[in-house]
Amino acid sequence: MSAEGAGDTSVDGYEFYDSSMVGDVVIVTDSGERTVDPANGLNGWNLSWAGWRAGSAV
């Protein structure tokens, strides 16, 4: 599976899609969007370690 246009070198983001792998950490800055709520079902990737531990059963 690949993103639409990922194989087209003229498309913005080509280098990102060409060199990134599943599991790579990506930090998005200055997007103008709000942070995704950690409780939205997309796992805990938006939580700090302290926040994750606070909600953990451990």
N, C-alpha and C positions, 0 to 999 in steps of 0.2 A: 504494500500500500504506500502511496506517496501523495504528497500534496499537489494540487493542480498547479501546473507551471513549474514544478520543482526541477524538472530537467532542462528548462529553458534558461540559458545563461544570461538572457537579456532581462529576465524578470527580477524585480527587487526581491532580495532575500535568497537568491540562488545559492550564494556561498554558505549561508546559514544552513539551508536544507541539505546542501551537498556535504557539509562537514560535521553536522550534528548527528548524535545517536540517541536512541531511546534511553531515557534515564539521565541525560545531560541536565545539569542545573542551568536554568535560564532566569536571569533577573531582568525584569522589565522596569524601566525607569521613565519618568516623564511622559507617560502615555495619556494622562488626563483621565484615566479610568480609576474606579475605586478597587480596592483589594477584594478578591473573592472571599465570601464568608466561608470559614473553615468547615462549617456545619452543612455545606451544600452537597455533600456526598462525594466530593472529589478527593477524599482522603485528607490527611493532615499536613499537606505540603505548605500550607499558608500559615502554619502555627510556628511560633518560636519553640525552642526546645523546652523552655520553662512552661509555656502554655500547653504543650503536648503532654508533658509530665503531669500537669495539674488535672488533666482530664483522663489520665491513665488509671487503670485498675491496679497498677504496680505500686 
